[in-house]
Amino acid sequence: MLFFIVETGTNRYLIEVKARNELGDPGVKGKAQAAVEWCGAANQKQGGKPWPYAVIPDDAVSETSSLEHMLAQAISSLSKLN
């Protein structure tokens, strides 16, 4: 599991990179749900930039990947983690 935070001019992203073949694992889904809840709590408790959470499959990341490219490859909802 690898989490990282990326701050842009408009957001603070909590990003998790996961192996594509692990995305359907119940533990992965549970951790993703906890991260979504943490981001929701962070958004409520502080003003300023929102905290979106994104799960990015590991095969969508390379040395030359831009943040925009990786976010476009992100799994956009927990229902798609299967």
N, C-alpha and C positions, 0 to 999 in steps of 0.2 A: 504494500500500500504506500502510495506516495501522494501527499497533499502538498500543495503550495499555494501561496497567496500572491496575487498579481494586482497591483493598484494602477488604475488608469486615471484619466482625468475625470471620469464619471462613475467608476465602480471600484470596489475591492472584491475581486473574485476569489472564492475558495474553490480550488480546482483539485480533483483527484484523478490520477492516472491509474487505470486498471487494465489488466489483460482482458482482451475481448472475450476470451473463453471463460472468464470468471464472472462476467456481468450478470448472469442469471442466478448466481449463488445466493441463497437466502441471507447469508452473513453479509455479503456485499450490499444487498438491498437494505438490510437493517442499518448498516453503517451509513449508507446514502441517506436514508430517512432521518437518521440522527443529525447528519450534516445539514440537511435542509432545515430541520428544526432549529439548529444552532444559528444558522444564517437568519432565520426568521426572528429569533430572539435578539440577535445583534442589530437587526434592522429596527426593531421596536425600541431598543434601549438607547440607541445613539442616533443622533442626527447626521446629516451629511450623506456621504456616498453609500449606496445600497451594497449589500453583500449577496450577490448571486452565487449559487453553487453549481458546479459543472463536473460531470464524470466524462472523462475523455479516454477512449480506447487507446491502449498503448501503441497500436499500429498506426495511429493518426499523428503521432509525435515523431518529429525528426529534428536534427540540428538546425535545419533551415525553416522549420514551421513557425509561422507568425502566430501571435495570440489570436488574431482574427480567424485564421485557418483552423486552429485547434478548437476554438469555440464553435465554429461551424460544424465540426465533427462530433461535438459533445452529444451525449445522450440527453435529450431535452426533457424527458419525464421519467419518473421512477417506473411507470407502467411499461416502458420500453426496455427495462433491464431484465431481459429474459433470453 
